[in-house]
Amino acid sequence: MVAASSAALPSSVIVLGAGMVGTCTALHLQQRGCQVLLIDRRQPGRETSYGNAGLIQRESVEPYPFPRQWRKLWQVLWQSGADVHYHLKALPSLIGPLWGYYRHSGPTLYPQVVQAYSRLIAHCLTEHQALMRGIVTHDLVAPTGYLDGFRTSAAWAAAVQDAQRLADAFGIRHEVLDSVGMAEAEPALRVRLAGGLLWQEPWAVNDPGALVGRYADAFVQRGGTQVQADARQLQPQGAGWQVQTPQGTFEAPAVVLALGPWAAGWTQTLGYRMPLFVKRGYHQHYAAGGRLNRPLLDAESGYVLAPMQRGMRLTTGAEFARVDAPPTPVQVAKAEALAREWLDLRDPLDDPPWLGARPCTADMLPVMGPAPRHPGLWFNFGHAHQGFTLGPVAGRLLAELITGETPCLDPTPYRASRF
Ligand SMILES: Cc1cc2nc3c(=O)[nH]c(=O)nc-3n(C[C@H](O)[C@H](O)[C@H](O)COP(=O)(O)OP(=O)(O)OC[C@H]3O[C@@H](n4cnc5c(N)ncnc54)[C@H](O)[C@@H]3O)c2cc1C
């Protein structure tokens, strides 16, 4: 087990980035007696942590592997499905990370990845619950579970087998629903599906950004400082770090980089070559004609329909593109056409659709721990498809490492020096 250095523990820490990951890191550092300054150019939880499907995914013990079946690869290559889209222009810069992603999805490395990932996911509900204590969240969070819906019997049968494998290996609880069971679970569905799977443990959040906002409010009420400022430069200063923003310069013995999809540019500037990339995703809300009781994945098409405070939110699959490339919401149009077969969706409410970016690593594991060559600099990013789920456990692990506590789990698989 990697032990954090106990020398010169910082009493004050700057956390850069107030998404789910940064905000939870700030809360956990504060709980351990640190004075924390949380900096974001926007209000907390207004970027990726705002626009996701709002699922706290206890079932998601296996991160999404790179497809290895020829049929699926062909479909991805020709972008014929709704789940994957890519920008040709982005491909040259993606070759390295995607090759790593492909390798780690193979039979030798993937089981190790799953081991390390499932250990994090195992804590997601208890760690969210611990942060929610004392913060009223009943209006935001419900233990509804999460549904996978299937159009074809063959896909449903295969998924049922796979769910049993997850139940045996990881104790993931699920219920198999046939066509009638799906109609009973979700009376608003306008078609009879072949079948479904109800993952019983996940929680659904009906305004993900608001949950981050509640965590950030609690942090401020307990004495933390939150500043809205656009960080322009980060550099060592004496024995600590300095962050320059147009709103002022901030210094502390330690700084945490929790910039989600924007972390890659910062780590590159600091001289780290990590295989980071993003999978962008869109959402669109619809004034609801039909409303689901819980989030539903169209498992053969790769989009999610989630009931939110604003209406039904449709979230798309992966778009491989530069984080700052112009939006190309073709997946929204494809997914919307499919979703309208299932549910009475009225007018779209977002113009244009929201765009966000999942911060990904080639080995599907987040980067959590000390920066290898910069004392006092800490990384907490790369939580990919489950950063909203993993924020609290990621925040706890990093705070434990920074303050020299025994970590709640072995941090070795997530260390930055693995690259
Ligand atoms: C369509 C979609 C659906 C998803 N669904 C789910 C789901 O159901 N469940 C789940 O667990 N995960 C889901 N995810 C993934 C999840 O949303 C992300 O993993 C998570 O939000 C990442 O959190 P973060 O705090 O690392 O990043 P962010 O939330 O992006 O936070 C990074 C912060 O850094 C700030 N920042 C950037 N640059 C600067 C700067 N220069 N100065 C100051 N601040 C700066 C940004 O303003 C931002 O607030 C989904 C993602 C997408 C795109």
The ligand as a Gaussian input file, in Angstrom:
#p B3LYP/6-31G(d) Opt

LIG

0 1
 C      -23.900000      12.748000     -21.264000
 C      -23.216000      12.322000     -19.982000
 C      -23.902000      11.479000     -19.104000
 C      -23.264000      11.065000     -17.912000
 N      -23.982000      10.325000     -16.994000
 C      -23.399000       9.995000     -15.807000
 C      -24.153000       9.322000     -14.793000
 O      -25.338000       9.055000     -14.932000
 N      -23.499000       8.964000     -13.648000
 C      -22.178000       9.254000     -13.453000
 O      -21.635000       8.886000     -12.413000
 N      -21.472000       9.964000     -14.364000
 C      -22.044000      10.339000     -15.532000
 N      -21.334000      11.036000     -16.466000
 C      -19.918000      11.356000     -16.181000
 C      -19.793000      12.476000     -15.154000
 O      -20.674000      13.515000     -15.467000
 C      -18.358000      12.979000     -15.097000
 O      -17.470000      11.907000     -14.920000
 C      -18.183000      13.933000     -13.922000
 O      -19.137000      14.962000     -13.966000
 C      -16.782000      14.530000     -13.906000
 O      -16.712000      15.382000     -12.788000
 P      -15.494000      16.345000     -12.577000
 O      -15.712000      17.060000     -11.306000
 O      -14.242000      15.571000     -12.762000
 O      -15.570000      17.341000     -13.842000
 P      -16.514000      18.696000     -14.075000
 O      -17.820000      18.444000     -13.459000
 O      -16.415000      18.981000     -15.481000
 O      -15.733000      19.730000     -13.197000
 C      -14.541000      20.345000     -13.649000
 C      -14.640000      21.810000     -13.279000
 O      -13.427000      22.484000     -13.650000
 C      -13.772000      23.819000     -13.936000
 N      -12.710000      24.455000     -14.701000
 C      -12.211000      24.089000     -15.890000
 N      -11.236000      24.933000     -16.272000
 C      -11.108000      25.860000     -15.284000
 C      -10.269000      26.995000     -15.093000
 N       -9.362000      27.356000     -16.007000
 N      -10.404000      27.704000     -13.951000
 C      -11.326000      27.356000     -13.013000
 N      -12.143000      26.303000     -13.143000
 C      -12.046000      25.552000     -14.270000
 C      -15.068000      23.683000     -14.720000
 O      -15.786000      24.902000     -14.706000
 C      -15.763000      22.542000     -13.991000
 O      -16.698000      23.001000     -13.047000
 C      -21.938000      11.474000     -17.647000
 C      -21.278000      12.326000     -18.535000
 C      -21.907000      12.763000     -19.678000
 C      -21.182000      13.700000     -20.601000

